[in-house]
Amino acid sequence: MESDFGETCRKNGFPTRIINYYFEIEYEKYSQKCEDEYLKLCDGGYDSFDNWLTNLKTKNRGDNDVVLEVLAEIYKKLQSLENLIKHQDQKLIPLENKNFAMALGHGIICAEKSIFELEEEYYLRFKLPIFPERYIGVFGRAFEERIVKITKMHQKDTKDFDMFIANREIENLRTQHRKDI
């Protein structure tokens, strides 16, 4: 299946390696409410604490970045629990469709089934096992009934998405190397 997705991507001008990864996606055709949520996900609670943390990281120039990031996540979890208790939890918009993706490439999401209409613009939302775990919202255009080319993604999400793919590729190479020995 991986080679089918990879071949289809190459034929359509998107040369990327494809990794197998099965995860749930929610999606619908482009709308203004999707754009609003996309912008809200970008903020992701980016507040004065995040500004303070960014400034502190800049001053420390890499010293203790991991500790600071973990402390920031603990703070955000506490904030999330407080909001939950106060019934102020951030609500995601209900999207029209749910399905599964089964493969990823740099800038590419491949669905399990034929769910997209060719040349339509879609908003997709999903989680990847990255730290910190969060929802990622993207816009993409379907160039095949099962494949969407990402056209709009927040910079931090792009970095994390590409890093996830690269790490999976390395993991796959190590597994293959062990089999060859």
C-alpha positions as CSV (number, residue, x, y, z in Angstrom):
1,M,0.0,0.0,0.0
2,E,2.9,2.4,0.9
3,S,4.3,2.1,-2.6
4,D,0.9,2.8,-4.1
5,F,0.6,6.1,-2.2
6,G,4.2,7.0,-2.9
7,E,3.8,6.2,-6.6
8,T,0.6,8.3,-6.8
9,C,2.3,11.2,-5.1
10,R,5.2,11.1,-7.4
11,K,3.0,11.0,-10.5
12,N,1.2,14.1,-9.2
13,G,4.4,16.0,-8.6
14,F,4.8,15.4,-4.9
15,P,7.9,13.3,-4.4
16,T,7.9,12.2,-0.8
17,R,8.6,9.0,1.1
18,I,5.5,7.6,2.7
19,I,5.4,6.0,6.2
20,N,2.6,3.8,7.4
21,Y,0.8,5.2,10.4
22,Y,-2.8,4.6,11.3
23,F,-4.7,7.4,13.1
24,E,-8.1,9.0,13.3
25,I,-8.9,12.2,11.4
26,E,-11.9,14.5,11.5
27,Y,-12.5,16.5,8.4
28,E,-14.9,18.6,6.3
29,K,-14.8,20.9,3.3
30,Y,-13.4,24.3,3.8
31,S,-15.6,26.8,5.7
32,Q,-15.1,30.0,7.7
33,K,-15.8,28.2,10.9
34,C,-12.9,25.8,10.1
35,E,-10.6,28.8,9.4
36,D,-11.6,30.2,12.8
37,E,-10.8,27.0,14.6
38,Y,-7.5,26.7,12.7
39,L,-6.5,30.1,14.0
40,K,-7.6,29.2,17.6
41,L,-5.6,26.0,17.4
42,C,-2.6,28.1,16.4
43,D,-2.9,30.2,19.6
44,G,-3.3,26.9,21.5
45,G,-3.5,28.9,24.7
46,Y,-0.5,31.0,23.8
47,D,-0.6,33.5,26.6
48,S,1.7,35.5,28.8
49,F,3.1,32.3,30.3
50,D,4.2,31.1,26.9
51,N,5.7,34.5,26.2
52,W,7.6,34.4,29.4
53,L,8.8,30.8,28.7
54,T,9.9,31.8,25.2
55,N,11.9,34.8,26.6
56,L,13.4,32.6,29.3
57,K,14.5,30.0,26.7
58,T,16.1,32.7,24.6
59,K,18.0,34.1,27.6
60,N,19.2,30.6,28.7
61,R,20.3,29.7,25.2
62,G,19.4,26.0,25.4
63,D,20.2,25.4,29.0
64,N,17.5,23.3,30.6
65,D,15.1,23.6,27.7
66,V,13.7,20.1,28.3
67,V,13.0,20.9,32.0
68,L,11.4,24.2,31.1
69,E,9.2,22.4,28.5
70,V,8.1,19.8,30.9
71,L,7.3,22.4,33.5
72,A,5.3,24.3,30.9
73,E,3.3,21.2,30.1
74,I,2.6,20.6,33.8
75,Y,1.4,24.2,34.1
76,K,-0.9,23.8,31.0
77,K,-2.3,20.5,32.4
78,L,-3.1,22.3,35.7
79,Q,-4.7,25.1,33.7
80,S,-6.7,22.6,31.7
81,L,-7.9,20.9,34.9
82,E,-8.9,24.2,36.3
83,N,-10.8,25.1,33.2
84,L,-12.5,21.7,33.2
85,I,-13.6,22.2,36.8
86,K,-14.9,25.7,36.0
87,H,-16.6,24.3,32.8
88,Q,-14.4,26.6,30.6
89,D,-12.8,23.9,28.5
90,Q,-11.9,24.9,24.9
91,K,-14.4,23.3,22.6
92,L,-13.5,22.1,19.2
93,I,-16.1,22.5,16.4
94,P,-17.9,19.3,15.4
95,L,-16.6,18.4,12.0
96,E,-18.9,16.6,9.5
97,N,-16.8,13.5,9.0
98,K,-14.5,11.0,10.8
99,N,-12.4,8.4,9.3
100,F,-8.9,7.0,9.5
101,A,-5.6,7.9,7.8
102,M,-3.2,5.1,7.2
103,A,-0.1,6.8,5.9
104,L,1.8,10.1,5.9
105,G,4.4,11.8,3.9
106,H,6.0,15.3,4.2
107,G,3.0,17.5,3.4
108,I,0.7,14.5,2.5
109,I,-2.1,12.6,4.4
110,C,-3.3,9.3,3.0
111,A,-6.8,8.1,4.0
112,E,-7.8,4.5,4.5
113,K,-10.8,4.8,2.2
114,S,-11.8,6.9,-0.8
115,I,-13.3,9.8,1.2
116,F,-12.2,13.0,-0.7
117,E,-13.5,14.7,-3.8
118,L,-10.8,15.6,-6.3
119,E,-9.6,19.2,-6.2
120,E,-11.7,20.1,-3.1
121,E,-10.2,22.0,-0.2
122,Y,-10.6,20.3,3.2
123,Y,-9.9,21.1,6.8
124,L,-8.5,18.2,8.7
125,R,-7.9,17.8,12.5
126,F,-6.0,15.0,14.2
127,K,-3.5,14.1,17.0
128,L,-0.1,12.7,16.6
129,P,1.9,11.1,19.4
130,I,4.2,14.1,19.8
131,F,5.1,16.1,22.9
132,P,3.2,18.1,23.8
133,E,0.2,16.2,22.6
134,R,-2.3,18.5,20.9
135,Y,-4.7,18.7,18.1
136,I,-3.3,19.7,14.8
137,G,-5.5,21.5,12.2
138,V,-4.5,21.6,8.5
139,F,-6.0,22.6,5.2
140,G,-5.4,20.5,2.2
141,R,-6.4,19.9,-1.4
142,A,-7.4,16.4,-2.5
143,F,-5.5,15.3,-5.6
144,E,-6.7,11.7,-5.3
145,E,-9.8,10.3,-3.6
146,R,-7.5,9.0,-0.7
147,I,-4.7,11.6,-0.7
148,V,-4.7,15.2,0.5
149,K,-1.7,17.6,-0.1
150,I,-1.4,19.9,2.9
151,T,-1.7,23.5,1.7
152,K,-1.8,25.3,5.1
153,M,-0.3,24.3,8.4
154,H,1.1,26.2,11.4
155,Q,4.8,26.5,11.4
156,K,5.3,24.7,14.8
157,D,2.9,21.9,13.6
158,T,4.8,21.6,10.3
159,K,8.1,21.2,12.3
160,D,6.6,18.6,14.6
161,F,4.8,16.7,11.8
162,D,8.0,16.5,9.7
163,M,10.0,15.4,12.8
164,F,7.5,12.7,13.5
165,I,7.7,11.4,9.9
166,A,11.5,11.5,10.0
167,N,11.6,9.7,13.3
168,R,9.3,7.0,12.0
169,E,11.5,6.6,8.9
170,I,14.6,6.2,11.1
171,E,12.8,3.6,13.2
172,N,11.8,1.7,10.0
173,L,15.4,1.8,8.8
174,R,16.6,0.4,12.1
175,T,14.0,-2.4,12.0
176,Q,15.0,-3.2,8.4
177,H,18.7,-3.2,9.3
178,R,18.1,-5.7,12.2
179,K,16.2,-8.0,9.9
180,D,19.1,-7.9,7.4
181,I,21.6,-8.9,10.0
